Every structure is written in structure tokens, then in C-alpha cells.
Amino acid sequence: MSEIIQYTAIGCTIVVAISITLLLIQVIKGPTNPDRAVALDALGLNLMAIAGFIAIILVTTKLNDVILLIGILLFIGTLALAKYLEKGVIIDGNDD
């Protein structure tokens, strides 16, 4: 049974790696900035998936912290990018 899980994780890692390649092309070539932002967000999710599959292949729980860290940074980056696309600035300065 463990062998089946290993082969499945390797196969899923290959599929996610192909997805990452296609998303990188979309980030570079995207027609609009919101399209690039969505592709960048999906790229981060795929990086989390790769880290999870590598943790399964290596039979370790040490990568769980890395997966959580990627998720937190992805969330903060998505918020900053959304604010930039909406207002044009990330940090509002008070000109009182």
C-alpha cells in the first residue's frame, strides 16, 4: 500500500510541476494585471501542493511548517496585490 501512495505522490508532483510551468507563462504573458494576479495566486497554491507531495514522498512532517508559511505569505501578498490593483498604492500616506 505504501508503494501505491509513493507512486501516486510522484505522479501528482509531476502534474503540479507542469501546472506551475503553465502558470509561470500566464504570469509573464497575462493580458491584464488582474489575470497575472490570479495566476500568481494559483502558483502559490501549487507551491504549497509541491511541498505537501514532497513531504509525502519523504515520509516526514517537517515540511508542514513550510506549507503553513507559504500559505500565510500568499495571503498577505494577495491582499497587498489586491490593494495595489484597486488603489494604485499599498501604504496610504496621510497628507494632513
NUVEXMAR-730685 format. One record per atom (N, C-alpha, C, CB): residue number from 0; x, y, z; atom name. Coordinates in nm, 2 decimals. Glycine has a CB too. Example, Ala and Ser with C-alpha at 12.3 -4.5 7.8 and 13.67 -1.06 7.14 Angstrom:
BEGIN
num xx yy zz atome
0 1.32 -0.57 0.78 N
0 1.23 -0.45 0.78 CA
0 1.32 -0.33 0.78 C
0 1.13 -0.45 0.90 CB
1 1.28 -0.22 0.71 N
1 1.37 -0.11 0.71 CA
1 1.29 0.00 0.79 C
1 1.41 -0.06 0.57 CB
This chain:
BEGIN
num xx yy zz atome
0 0.08 -0.12 0.00 N
0 0.00 0.00 0.00 CA
0 0.09 0.13 0.00 C
0 -0.09 0.00 0.12 CB
1 0.20 0.13 0.07 N
1 0.28 0.24 0.08 CA
1 0.34 0.27 -0.06 C
1 0.39 0.22 0.18 CB
2 0.37 0.17 -0.13 N
2 0.43 0.19 -0.27 CA
2 0.33 0.26 -0.36 C
2 0.46 0.05 -0.33 CB
3 0.20 0.23 -0.35 N
3 0.10 0.29 -0.43 CA
3 0.09 0.44 -0.39 C
3 -0.04 0.23 -0.41 CB
4 0.10 0.47 -0.27 N
4 0.10 0.61 -0.22 CA
4 0.22 0.69 -0.28 C
4 0.09 0.62 -0.07 CB
5 0.34 0.63 -0.27 N
5 0.46 0.69 -0.32 CA
5 0.45 0.72 -0.47 C
5 0.58 0.60 -0.30 CB
6 0.40 0.62 -0.55 N
6 0.39 0.64 -0.70 CA
6 0.28 0.75 -0.73 C
6 0.35 0.51 -0.77 CB
7 0.17 0.75 -0.65 N
7 0.07 0.85 -0.67 CA
7 0.12 0.99 -0.64 C
7 -0.05 0.82 -0.59 CB
8 0.20 1.00 -0.53 N
8 0.25 1.13 -0.50 CA
8 0.35 1.18 -0.60 C
8 0.32 1.12 -0.36 CB
9 0.43 1.09 -0.66 N
9 0.53 1.13 -0.76 CA
9 0.45 1.17 -0.89 C
9 0.62 1.01 -0.79 CB
10 0.35 1.10 -0.92 N
10 0.27 1.14 -1.04 CA
10 0.20 1.27 -1.02 C
10 0.16 1.03 -1.07 CB
11 0.15 1.30 -0.90 N
11 0.08 1.43 -0.87 CA
11 0.18 1.54 -0.87 C
11 0.01 1.42 -0.74 CB
12 0.30 1.51 -0.83 N
12 0.41 1.61 -0.83 CA
12 0.44 1.65 -0.97 C
12 0.53 1.56 -0.75 CB
13 0.45 1.56 -1.06 N
13 0.48 1.59 -1.20 CA
13 0.37 1.67 -1.26 C
13 0.50 1.46 -1.28 CB
14 0.24 1.64 -1.23 N
14 0.13 1.71 -1.29 CA
14 0.13 1.86 -1.23 C
14 0.00 1.64 -1.25 CB
15 0.16 1.87 -1.11 N
15 0.16 2.01 -1.05 CA
15 0.28 2.09 -1.10 C
15 0.17 2.00 -0.89 CB
16 0.39 2.02 -1.13 N
16 0.51 2.09 -1.19 CA
16 0.47 2.14 -1.33 C
16 0.63 1.99 -1.20 CB
17 0.40 2.06 -1.41 N
17 0.35 2.11 -1.54 CA
17 0.26 2.23 -1.52 C
17 0.28 1.99 -1.61 CB
18 0.17 2.22 -1.42 N
18 0.08 2.33 -1.39 CA
18 0.16 2.46 -1.35 C
18 -0.02 2.30 -1.28 CB
19 0.26 2.44 -1.28 N
19 0.35 2.56 -1.24 CA
19 0.41 2.62 -1.36 C
19 0.46 2.51 -1.14 CB
20 0.46 2.54 -1.45 N
20 0.52 2.59 -1.58 CA
20 0.42 2.67 -1.66 C
20 0.57 2.47 -1.66 CB
21 0.30 2.62 -1.67 N
21 0.19 2.69 -1.74 CA
21 0.15 2.82 -1.67 C
21 0.07 2.60 -1.76 CB
22 0.15 2.82 -1.54 N
22 0.12 2.94 -1.47 CA
22 0.22 3.05 -1.48 C
22 0.09 2.90 -1.32 CB
23 0.35 3.00 -1.48 N
23 0.46 3.10 -1.50 CA
23 0.45 3.17 -1.63 C
23 0.59 3.03 -1.49 CB
24 0.41 3.10 -1.74 N
24 0.38 3.16 -1.87 CA
24 0.27 3.26 -1.86 C
24 0.35 3.05 -1.98 CB
25 0.16 3.22 -1.79 N
25 0.05 3.31 -1.77 CA
25 0.09 3.44 -1.69 C
25 -0.07 3.24 -1.70 CB
26 0.17 3.42 -1.59 N
26 0.22 3.54 -1.51 CA
26 0.30 3.63 -1.60 C
26 0.30 3.49 -1.39 CB
27 0.38 3.58 -1.69 N
27 0.46 3.66 -1.78 CA
27 0.38 3.72 -1.89 C
27 0.58 3.58 -1.83 CB
28 0.30 3.64 -1.95 N
28 0.22 3.69 -2.07 CA
28 0.08 3.74 -2.05 C
28 0.22 3.57 -2.17 CB
29 0.04 3.73 -1.92 N
29 -0.10 3.76 -1.89 CA
29 -0.15 3.89 -1.96 C
29 -0.12 3.78 -1.75 CB
30 -0.27 3.89 -2.02 N
30 -0.32 4.01 -2.09 CA
30 -0.35 4.13 -2.00 C
30 -0.45 3.97 -2.16 CB
31 -0.39 4.11 -1.87 N
31 -0.41 4.22 -1.78 CA
31 -0.35 4.19 -1.65 C
31 -0.56 4.24 -1.76 CB
32 -0.33 4.29 -1.56 N
32 -0.27 4.27 -1.43 CA
32 -0.36 4.18 -1.34 C
32 -0.25 4.41 -1.37 CB
33 -0.49 4.19 -1.34 N
33 -0.57 4.10 -1.26 CA
33 -0.55 3.95 -1.30 C
33 -0.72 4.14 -1.26 CB
34 -0.54 3.93 -1.43 N
34 -0.51 3.79 -1.47 CA
34 -0.37 3.74 -1.42 C
34 -0.51 3.78 -1.63 CB
35 -0.28 3.83 -1.42 N
35 -0.15 3.79 -1.36 CA
35 -0.16 3.77 -1.21 C
35 -0.04 3.91 -1.39 CB
36 -0.24 3.85 -1.14 N
36 -0.25 3.83 -1.00 CA
36 -0.32 3.69 -0.97 C
36 -0.34 3.94 -0.94 CB
37 -0.42 3.66 -1.05 N
37 -0.48 3.53 -1.02 CA
37 -0.39 3.41 -1.05 C
37 -0.61 3.51 -1.11 CB
38 -0.31 3.43 -1.16 N
38 -0.21 3.32 -1.19 CA
38 -0.10 3.31 -1.08 C
38 -0.14 3.35 -1.33 CB
39 -0.06 3.43 -1.03 N
39 0.04 3.43 -0.92 CA
39 -0.02 3.36 -0.80 C
39 0.08 3.57 -0.89 CB
40 -0.14 3.39 -0.77 N
40 -0.21 3.32 -0.65 CA
40 -0.22 3.17 -0.67 C
40 -0.35 3.38 -0.63 CB
41 -0.25 3.13 -0.79 N
41 -0.26 2.99 -0.82 CA
41 -0.12 2.92 -0.81 C
41 -0.33 2.96 -0.95 CB
42 -0.02 3.00 -0.85 N
42 0.12 2.95 -0.85 CA
42 0.16 2.92 -0.70 C
42 0.21 3.05 -0.91 CB
43 0.12 3.01 -0.61 N
43 0.15 2.99 -0.47 CA
43 0.08 2.87 -0.42 C
43 0.11 3.11 -0.39 CB
44 -0.04 2.84 -0.46 N
44 -0.12 2.72 -0.41 CA
44 -0.05 2.60 -0.47 C
44 -0.26 2.73 -0.46 CB
45 0.00 2.60 -0.59 N
45 0.07 2.49 -0.64 CA
45 0.20 2.46 -0.57 C
45 0.10 2.51 -0.79 CB
46 0.27 2.57 -0.53 N
46 0.39 2.55 -0.45 CA
46 0.36 2.48 -0.31 C
46 0.46 2.69 -0.42 CB
47 0.25 2.52 -0.26 N
47 0.21 2.45 -0.13 CA
47 0.18 2.30 -0.16 C
47 0.08 2.52 -0.07 CB
48 0.12 2.27 -0.27 N
48 0.09 2.13 -0.31 CA
48 0.22 2.06 -0.33 C
48 0.01 2.13 -0.43 CB
49 0.32 2.12 -0.40 N
49 0.45 2.05 -0.42 CA
49 0.52 2.02 -0.29 C
49 0.54 2.14 -0.51 CB
50 0.51 2.12 -0.19 N
50 0.57 2.09 -0.06 CA
50 0.50 1.98 0.01 C
50 0.57 2.22 0.02 CB
51 0.37 1.97 -0.01 N
51 0.29 1.86 0.06 CA
51 0.33 1.73 -0.01 C
51 0.15 1.89 0.04 CB
52 0.34 1.72 -0.14 N
52 0.37 1.60 -0.20 CA
52 0.51 1.55 -0.17 C
52 0.36 1.61 -0.36 CB
53 0.61 1.65 -0.16 N
53 0.74 1.61 -0.12 CA
53 0.74 1.56 0.02 C
53 0.84 1.73 -0.13 CB
54 0.66 1.61 0.11 N
54 0.65 1.56 0.25 CA
54 0.60 1.42 0.25 C
54 0.56 1.65 0.33 CB
55 0.50 1.39 0.16 N
55 0.45 1.25 0.15 CA
55 0.56 1.16 0.09 C
55 0.33 1.25 0.06 CB
56 0.63 1.20 -0.01 N
56 0.73 1.12 -0.07 CA
56 0.85 1.09 0.03 C
56 0.79 1.18 -0.20 CB
57 0.89 1.19 0.11 N
57 1.00 1.17 0.20 CA
57 0.95 1.12 0.34 C
57 1.06 1.31 0.23 CB
58 0.82 1.10 0.35 N
58 0.76 1.04 0.48 CA
58 0.81 1.12 0.60 C
58 0.79 0.89 0.49 CB
59 0.78 1.25 0.60 N
59 0.82 1.34 0.70 CA
59 0.71 1.44 0.73 C
59 0.95 1.41 0.67 CB
60 0.70 1.49 0.85 N
60 0.61 1.60 0.89 CA
60 0.68 1.73 0.90 C
60 0.53 1.57 1.01 CB
61 0.81 1.74 0.87 N
61 0.89 1.86 0.89 CA
61 0.85 1.97 0.79 C
61 1.03 1.83 0.88 CB
62 0.79 1.94 0.68 N
62 0.75 2.04 0.58 CA
62 0.62 2.10 0.61 C
62 0.75 1.98 0.45 CB
63 0.55 2.06 0.71 N
63 0.42 2.12 0.75 CA
63 0.43 2.27 0.78 C
63 0.35 2.05 0.86 CB
64 0.54 2.31 0.85 N
64 0.56 2.45 0.88 CA
64 0.59 2.53 0.76 C
64 0.68 2.46 0.98 CB
65 0.66 2.47 0.66 N
65 0.69 2.54 0.54 CA
65 0.56 2.56 0.46 C
65 0.79 2.45 0.45 CB
66 0.47 2.46 0.46 N
66 0.34 2.48 0.39 CA
66 0.26 2.59 0.45 C
66 0.26 2.34 0.39 CB
67 0.25 2.59 0.59 N
67 0.18 2.70 0.65 CA
67 0.24 2.84 0.63 C
67 0.18 2.67 0.80 CB
68 0.37 2.85 0.63 N
68 0.44 2.97 0.60 CA
68 0.41 3.02 0.46 C
68 0.59 2.96 0.62 CB
69 0.41 2.93 0.36 N
69 0.38 2.97 0.22 CA
69 0.24 3.02 0.22 C
69 0.40 2.85 0.13 CB
70 0.15 2.95 0.29 N
70 0.01 3.00 0.29 CA
70 -0.01 3.14 0.35 C
70 -0.08 2.90 0.37 CB
71 0.06 3.16 0.46 N
71 0.05 3.29 0.52 CA
71 0.10 3.40 0.43 C
71 0.12 3.29 0.66 CB
72 0.22 3.38 0.38 N
72 0.28 3.48 0.29 CA
72 0.20 3.50 0.16 C
72 0.42 3.43 0.25 CB
73 0.14 3.39 0.11 N
73 0.05 3.40 0.00 CA
73 -0.07 3.49 0.03 C
73 0.01 3.26 -0.05 CB
74 -0.13 3.47 0.14 N
74 -0.25 3.55 0.18 CA
74 -0.21 3.70 0.19 C
74 -0.30 3.50 0.32 CB
75 -0.10 3.73 0.26 N
75 -0.06 3.87 0.27 CA
75 -0.02 3.93 0.14 C
75 0.06 3.88 0.37 CB
76 0.04 3.85 0.05 N
76 0.08 3.90 -0.08 CA
76 -0.05 3.93 -0.16 C
76 0.17 3.80 -0.15 CB
77 -0.15 3.84 -0.15 N
77 -0.27 3.86 -0.23 CA
77 -0.34 3.98 -0.18 C
77 -0.36 3.74 -0.21 CB
78 -0.35 4.01 -0.05 N
78 -0.41 4.13 0.00 CA
78 -0.34 4.26 -0.05 C
78 -0.41 4.13 0.15 CB
79 -0.21 4.25 -0.05 N
79 -0.13 4.37 -0.09 CA
79 -0.15 4.39 -0.24 C
79 0.02 4.35 -0.06 CB
80 -0.15 4.29 -0.32 N
80 -0.16 4.30 -0.46 CA
80 -0.30 4.35 -0.50 C
80 -0.14 4.17 -0.53 CB
81 -0.40 4.30 -0.43 N
81 -0.54 4.35 -0.45 CA
81 -0.56 4.50 -0.42 C
81 -0.64 4.26 -0.37 CB
82 -0.49 4.54 -0.31 N
82 -0.50 4.68 -0.27 CA
82 -0.43 4.76 -0.37 C
82 -0.44 4.70 -0.13 CB
83 -0.31 4.72 -0.42 N
83 -0.24 4.79 -0.52 CA
83 -0.32 4.80 -0.65 C
83 -0.10 4.72 -0.55 CB
84 -0.38 4.69 -0.70 N
84 -0.46 4.70 -0.82 CA
84 -0.58 4.79 -0.80 C
84 -0.50 4.56 -0.86 CB
85 -0.64 4.80 -0.68 N
85 -0.76 4.88 -0.66 CA
85 -0.72 5.03 -0.65 C
85 -0.83 4.83 -0.54 CB
86 -0.62 5.06 -0.57 N
86 -0.60 5.20 -0.54 CA
86 -0.47 5.25 -0.60 C
86 -0.59 5.22 -0.39 CB
87 -0.38 5.17 -0.64 N
87 -0.26 5.22 -0.70 CA
87 -0.14 5.23 -0.60 C
87 -0.28 5.35 -0.77 CB
88 -0.17 5.22 -0.47 N
88 -0.07 5.23 -0.37 CA
88 -0.10 5.12 -0.27 C
88 -0.07 5.37 -0.30 CB
89 0.01 5.08 -0.20 N
89 -0.01 4.97 -0.10 CA
89 -0.03 5.04 0.04 C
89 0.11 4.88 -0.10 CB
90 0.06 5.13 0.07 N
90 0.05 5.20 0.20 CA
90 0.00 5.34 0.18 C
90 0.19 5.20 0.27 CB
91 -0.11 5.38 0.24 N
91 -0.17 5.51 0.23 CA
91 -0.09 5.61 0.32 C
91 -0.32 5.51 0.25 CB
92 -0.05 5.72 0.26 N
92 0.02 5.82 0.35 CA
92 -0.08 5.93 0.38 C
92 0.14 5.88 0.27 CB
93 -0.08 5.97 0.51 N
93 -0.17 6.08 0.55 CA
93 -0.11 6.21 0.52 C
93 -0.21 6.07 0.70 CB
94 -0.17 6.29 0.43 N
94 -0.11 6.42 0.39 CA
94 -0.19 6.53 0.47 C
94 -0.12 6.44 0.24 CB
95 -0.19 6.52 0.60 N
95 -0.27 6.62 0.68 CA
95 -0.19 6.74 0.69 C
95 -0.30 6.56 0.82 CB
